[in-house]
Amino acid sequence: MSEHQTIKLHRCRFVDWSPSSVTALAFPPALLPPQKFIDDALPILAVGRANGNIEMRKWVGSCPPNMTQQGWVIKQ
């Protein structure tokens, strides 16, 4: 008699990822008179890469004193 044993298998793939350096950062022109930006009122950040890609990023997070979970993410 032969016993069947199950083997757990984890498959993964490796992506040929070659990062591209940041060559430019830009915000839209400031509004006059100057305004305080809060939460979603921050403008979009454009990030230019050396390979020609342009990423539009949006600020996510909260205002001080809660300084957790904030940063620029790609706008979808």
LUMKELUM-626136 format. One record per atom (N, C-alpha, C, O): residue in one letter; x, y, z. Coordinates in steps of 0.02 Angstrom, whole numbers, plus 32768, in hexadecimal, padded with zeros to 4 digits. Layout:
BEGIN
+----+------+------+------+
| aa |   xx |   yy |   zz |
+----+------+------+------+
|  A |    X |    Y |    Z |
...
+----+------+------+------+
END
This chain:
BEGIN
+----+------+------+------+
| aa |   xx |   yy |   zz |
+----+------+------+------+
|  M | 8029 | 7FC5 | 8000 |
|  M | 8000 | 8000 | 8000 |
|  M | 802B | 803F | 8000 |
|  M | 805F | 8042 | 8021 |
|  S | 8016 | 806E | 7FDB |
|  S | 803B | 80AD | 7FDA |
|  S | 8011 | 80E4 | 7FF9 |
|  S | 7FD5 | 80EA | 7FED |
|  E | 8031 | 810C | 8021 |
|  E | 800E | 8144 | 8041 |
|  E | 801A | 8183 | 8019 |
|  E | 8052 | 818F | 8001 |
|  H | 7FE6 | 81AB | 8011 |
|  H | 7FEC | 81EA | 7FEF |
|  H | 7FF7 | 8221 | 8021 |
|  H | 7FD1 | 8229 | 8051 |
|  Q | 802B | 8247 | 8016 |
|  Q | 8039 | 8280 | 8042 |
|  Q | 802E | 82C0 | 801B |
|  Q | 803F | 82C5 | 7FE0 |
|  T | 8011 | 82F1 | 803C |
|  T | 8006 | 8331 | 801B |
|  T | 803F | 8360 | 802E |
|  T | 8057 | 8361 | 8067 |
|  I | 8055 | 8385 | 7FFD |
|  I | 808B | 83B5 | 8007 |
|  I | 8070 | 83FA | 7FF7 |
|  I | 8053 | 8405 | 7FC2 |
|  K | 807A | 8428 | 8026 |
|  K | 8066 | 846D | 8019 |
|  K | 809A | 848D | 7FED |
|  K | 80D6 | 8488 | 7FF9 |
|  L | 8083 | 84AF | 7FBA |
|  L | 80AF | 84CE | 7F8A |
|  L | 809F | 8518 | 7F85 |
|  L | 8065 | 852B | 7F7C |
|  H | 80D1 | 8541 | 7F8A |
|  H | 80C9 | 8589 | 7F83 |
|  H | 80EC | 859E | 7F43 |
|  H | 8127 | 8593 | 7F3A |
|  R | 80C5 | 85BD | 7F16 |
|  R | 80E1 | 85D3 | 7ED7 |
|  R | 80EB | 861F | 7ED9 |
|  R | 80C2 | 8643 | 7EF4 |
|  C | 8122 | 8635 | 7EBE |
|  C | 812D | 867D | 7EBB |
|  C | 8150 | 868C | 7E79 |
|  C | 8172 | 8662 | 7E5B |
|  R | 8147 | 86CA | 7E64 |
|  R | 8166 | 86E1 | 7E26 |
|  R | 8191 | 871D | 7E36 |
|  R | 8181 | 8745 | 7E63 |
|  F | 81C6 | 8725 | 7E12 |
|  F | 81F1 | 875E | 7E1A |
|  F | 81E9 | 878B | 7DDE |
|  F | 81F0 | 8775 | 7DA5 |
|  V | 81DC | 87CA | 7DEB |
|  V | 81D3 | 87FA | 7DB6 |
|  V | 8216 | 881B | 7DA6 |
|  V | 823C | 882B | 7DD3 |
|  D | 8223 | 8823 | 7D66 |
|  D | 8261 | 8845 | 7D51 |
|  D | 8256 | 8890 | 7D5A |
|  D | 8244 | 88B3 | 7D2B |
|  W | 8260 | 88A8 | 7D96 |
|  W | 8252 | 88ED | 7DA8 |
|  W | 8293 | 8915 | 7DA9 |
|  W | 82C2 | 8904 | 7DCD |
|  S | 8295 | 8949 | 7D82 |
|  S | 82CF | 8974 | 7D82 |
|  S | 82B7 | 89BA | 7D94 |
|  S | 8298 | 89DC | 7D6A |
|  P | 82C4 | 89D1 | 7DD0 |
|  P | 82AC | 8A12 | 7DE6 |
|  P | 82CB | 8A4B | 7DBE |
|  P | 8303 | 8A45 | 7DA5 |
|  S | 82A5 | 8A80 | 7DB7 |
|  S | 82BD | 8ABA | 7D92 |
|  S | 82C2 | 8AF5 | 7DC2 |
|  S | 8295 | 8AFF | 7DEC |
|  S | 82F7 | 8B1A | 7DBD |
|  S | 8302 | 8B51 | 7DED |
|  S | 82D1 | 8B8B | 7DE0 |
|  S | 82B9 | 8B95 | 7DA9 |
|  V | 82C3 | 8BB0 | 7E16 |
|  V | 8298 | 8BEB | 7E12 |
|  V | 82C2 | 8C25 | 7DF7 |
|  V | 82F8 | 8C34 | 7E11 |
|  T | 82A7 | 8C46 | 7DC3 |
|  T | 82CC | 8C7E | 7DA6 |
|  T | 82A8 | 8CC1 | 7DB1 |
|  T | 82C7 | 8CF6 | 7DAB |
|  A | 8267 | 8CBF | 7DC2 |
|  A | 8242 | 8CFE | 7DCB |
|  A | 8207 | 8CF4 | 7DFA |
|  A | 81E7 | 8CBF | 7DFA |
|  L | 81F8 | 8D27 | 7E21 |
|  L | 81BD | 8D29 | 7E4C |
|  L | 8199 | 8D6A | 7E3E |
|  L | 81B9 | 8D9E | 7E36 |
|  A | 8156 | 8D68 | 7E3A |
|  A | 8131 | 8DA6 | 7E2B |
|  A | 80ED | 8DA6 | 7E4C |
|  A | 80CB | 8D73 | 7E4F |
|  F | 80DA | 8DE0 | 7E65 |
|  F | 8097 | 8DED | 7E7F |
|  F | 8074 | 8E1E | 7E4F |
|  F | 8096 | 8E42 | 7E2B |
|  P | 8032 | 8E1F | 7E4F |
|  P | 8011 | 8E53 | 7E28 |
|  P | 801F | 8E98 | 7E47 |
|  P | 8032 | 8E9B | 7E82 |
|  P | 8017 | 8ECE | 7E22 |
|  P | 8025 | 8F10 | 7E3D |
|  P | 7FFB | 8F1E | 7E7B |
|  P | 7FC2 | 8F07 | 7E80 |
|  A | 8018 | 8F42 | 7EAB |
|  A | 7FF5 | 8F52 | 7EE9 |
|  A | 7FBC | 8F83 | 7EDD |
|  A | 7FC0 | 8FAE | 7EB1 |
|  L | 7F88 | 8F7C | 7F05 |
|  L | 7F50 | 8FA9 | 7F01 |
|  L | 7F61 | 8FEB | 7F25 |
|  L | 7F85 | 8FEA | 7F57 |
|  L | 7F48 | 9022 | 7F0C |
|  L | 7F51 | 9062 | 7F2C |
|  L | 7F0F | 9079 | 7F49 |
|  L | 7EDD | 9074 | 7F26 |
|  P | 7F0B | 9091 | 7F85 |
|  P | 7F3F | 9094 | 7FB8 |
|  P | 7F4F | 904E | 7FD3 |
|  P | 7F28 | 901F | 7FCB |
|  P | 7F89 | 9047 | 7FF4 |
|  P | 7F9D | 9005 | 800E |
|  P | 7F68 | 8FE9 | 803C |
|  P | 7F4B | 900C | 8065 |
|  Q | 7F5B | 8FA8 | 8034 |
|  Q | 7F2A | 8F85 | 805D |
|  Q | 7F4C | 8F4D | 8083 |
|  Q | 7F7E | 8F31 | 806D |
|  K | 7F2F | 8F3D | 80BC |
|  K | 7F47 | 8F03 | 80E1 |
|  K | 7F25 | 8EC5 | 80C4 |
|  K | 7EE8 | 8EC3 | 80BE |
|  F | 7F4D | 8E94 | 80B1 |
|  F | 7F32 | 8E56 | 8097 |
|  F | 7F26 | 8E25 | 80D0 |
|  F | 7F51 | 8E1D | 80FB |
|  I | 7EEC | 8E06 | 80D0 |
|  I | 7EDD | 8DD4 | 8103 |
|  I | 7EC1 | 8D96 | 80E1 |
|  I | 7E9A | 8D9A | 80B2 |
|  D | 7ED6 | 8D5D | 80F9 |
|  D | 7EBF | 8D1B | 80E2 |
|  D | 7EBE | 8D17 | 8096 |
|  D | 7EF3 | 8D19 | 8076 |
|  D | 7E83 | 8D0F | 8077 |
|  D | 7E7E | 8D05 | 802F |
|  D | 7E89 | 8D44 | 8007 |
|  D | 7E8A | 8D42 | 7FC9 |
|  A | 7E93 | 8D7D | 8028 |
|  A | 7E9C | 8DBB | 8004 |
|  A | 7EE4 | 8DC4 | 7FEA |
|  A | 7EF2 | 8DF4 | 7FC7 |
|  L | 7F10 | 8D96 | 7FFA |
|  L | 7F55 | 8D9A | 7FE0 |
|  L | 7F54 | 8D8E | 7F95 |
|  L | 7F2E | 8D64 | 7F7D |
|  P | 7F7E | 8DB2 | 7F70 |
|  P | 7F7F | 8DA9 | 7F27 |
|  P | 7F9F | 8D66 | 7F14 |
|  P | 7FBD | 8D44 | 7F3D |
|  I | 7F98 | 8D54 | 7ED5 |
|  I | 7FB5 | 8D17 | 7EB9 |
|  I | 8000 | 8D24 | 7EAC |
|  I | 8013 | 8D5A | 7E96 |
|  L | 8029 | 8CF1 | 7EBA |
|  L | 8071 | 8CF5 | 7EAE |
|  L | 8081 | 8CCD | 7E6F |
|  L | 806E | 8C92 | 7E6A |
|  A | 80A2 | 8CEB | 7E3F |
|  A | 80B9 | 8CC9 | 7E03 |
|  A | 8102 | 8CB5 | 7E0C |
|  A | 812B | 8CDE | 7E1F |
|  V | 8111 | 8C76 | 7DFE |
|  V | 8154 | 8C5B | 7E05 |
|  V | 816D | 8C46 | 7DC1 |
|  V | 814F | 8C19 | 7DA2 |
|  G | 81A2 | 8C65 | 7DA8 |
|  G | 81BF | 8C52 | 7D67 |
|  G | 81F8 | 8C22 | 7D72 |
|  G | 8223 | 8C2C | 7D9D |
|  R | 81FA | 8BED | 7D4A |
|  R | 822D | 8BB9 | 7D4F |
|  R | 825E | 8BBE | 7D15 |
|  R | 824E | 8BDB | 7CE1 |
|  A | 829A | 8BA1 | 7D1D |
|  A | 82CE | 8BA2 | 7CEA |
|  A | 82B9 | 8B7D | 7CAB |
|  A | 82D1 | 8B8C | 7C74 |
|  N | 828C | 8B4C | 7CB1 |
|  N | 8277 | 8B25 | 7C77 |
|  N | 823E | 8B47 | 7C51 |
|  N | 8225 | 8B2A | 7C20 |
|  G | 8228 | 8B82 | 7C66 |
|  G | 81F4 | 8BA7 | 7C43 |
|  G | 81AF | 8BA0 | 7C62 |
|  G | 8181 | 8BC3 | 7C4E |
|  N | 81A7 | 8B74 | 7C94 |
|  N | 8166 | 8B6C | 7CB5 |
|  N | 8157 | 8BA8 | 7CE1 |
|  N | 8184 | 8BC7 | 7CFE |
|  I | 8117 | 8BB9 | 7CE6 |
|  I | 8100 | 8BED | 7D13 |
|  I | 80CB | 8BCE | 7D40 |
|  I | 809A | 8BB3 | 7D28 |
|  E | 80D6 | 8BD3 | 7D81 |
|  E | 80A7 | 8BB7 | 7DB2 |
|  E | 8083 | 8BF1 | 7DD4 |
|  E | 80A2 | 8C22 | 7DE8 |
|  M | 8041 | 8BEB | 7DDB |
|  M | 801A | 8C1C | 7E00 |
|  M | 800D | 8BFF | 7E45 |
|  M | 7FF2 | 8BC8 | 7E4B |
|  R | 8021 | 8C23 | 7E79 |
|  R | 801A | 8C09 | 7EBD |
|  R | 7FEE | 8C36 | 7EE7 |
|  R | 7FED | 8C73 | 7EDE |
|  K | 7FC9 | 8C16 | 7F14 |
|  K | 7F9A | 8C3A | 7F3F |
|  K | 7FAF | 8C2F | 7F88 |
|  K | 7FC5 | 8BF9 | 7F9A |
|  W | 7FA8 | 8C64 | 7FB0 |
|  W | 7FBA | 8C5F | 7FF7 |
|  W | 7F83 | 8C3A | 801D |
|  W | 7F48 | 8C4A | 8015 |
|  V | 7F96 | 8C09 | 8045 |
|  V | 7F68 | 8BE8 | 8072 |
|  V | 7F84 | 8BEC | 80B8 |
|  V | 7FC0 | 8BE1 | 80C2 |
|  G | 7F5B | 8BFC | 80E6 |
|  G | 7F72 | 8C01 | 812B |
|  G | 7F49 | 8C33 | 8151 |
|  G | 7F16 | 8C4B | 813A |
|  S | 7F61 | 8C42 | 818A |
|  S | 7F3E | 8C71 | 81B5 |
|  S | 7F6E | 8CA8 | 81CB |
|  S | 7FAB | 8CA3 | 81C4 |
|  C | 7F51 | 8CDC | 81E6 |
|  C | 7F78 | 8D15 | 81FD |
|  C | 7F94 | 8D07 | 8242 |
|  C | 7F7A | 8CDD | 8266 |
|  P | 7FC9 | 8D2A | 8256 |
|  P | 7FE4 | 8D22 | 829A |
|  P | 7FAE | 8D30 | 82CD |
|  P | 7F80 | 8D56 | 82BD |
|  P | 7FAF | 8D16 | 8308 |
|  P | 7FE5 | 8CF0 | 8327 |
|  P | 7FE6 | 8CA6 | 8315 |
|  P | 8016 | 8C83 | 8327 |
|  N | 7FB3 | 8C8B | 82F4 |
|  N | 7FB3 | 8C45 | 82E1 |
|  N | 7FDF | 8C3B | 82A3 |
|  N | 7FC8 | 8C46 | 826B |
|  M | 801D | 8C29 | 82AD |
|  M | 804D | 8C25 | 8276 |
|  M | 8055 | 8BDE | 825A |
|  M | 808C | 8BCD | 8243 |
|  T | 8021 | 8BB6 | 825C |
|  T | 8026 | 8B71 | 8244 |
|  T | 8004 | 8B6A | 8201 |
|  T | 7FD7 | 8B90 | 81F0 |
|  Q | 8019 | 8B39 | 81DB |
|  Q | 7FFB | 8B27 | 819B |
|  Q | 7FF1 | 8B62 | 816D |
|  Q | 7FB8 | 8B73 | 815C |
|  Q | 8026 | 8B81 | 8159 |
|  Q | 8021 | 8BB7 | 812A |
|  Q | 8058 | 8BB2 | 80F6 |
|  Q | 808F | 8B99 | 8105 |
|  G | 804B | 8BC8 | 80BB |
|  G | 807D | 8BC6 | 8086 |
|  G | 805C | 8BD1 | 8042 |
|  G | 8020 | 8BDC | 803D |
|  W | 8085 | 8BCF | 800F |
|  W | 806E | 8BD9 | 7FCA |
|  W | 8062 | 8B95 | 7FAA |
|  W | 808E | 8B6A | 7FAB |
|  V | 8027 | 8B8B | 7F8E |
|  V | 8016 | 8B4C | 7F6B |
|  V | 8003 | 8B5C | 7F24 |
|  V | 7FEE | 8B94 | 7F14 |
|  I | 8009 | 8B2B | 7EF7 |
|  I | 7FF7 | 8B35 | 7EB2 |
|  I | 7FAB | 8B3D | 7EAD |
|  I | 7F85 | 8B15 | 7EC7 |
|  K | 7F97 | 8B72 | 7E8B |
|  K | 7F4F | 8B82 | 7E83 |
|  K | 7F31 | 8B51 | 7E52 |
|  K | 7F4D | 8B44 | 7E1C |
|  Q | 7EF7 | 8B35 | 7E64 |
|  Q | 7ED5 | 8B06 | 7E38 |
|  Q | 7E92 | 8B20 | 7E23 |
|  Q | 7E6D | 8AFF | 7DFE |
+----+------+------+------+
END
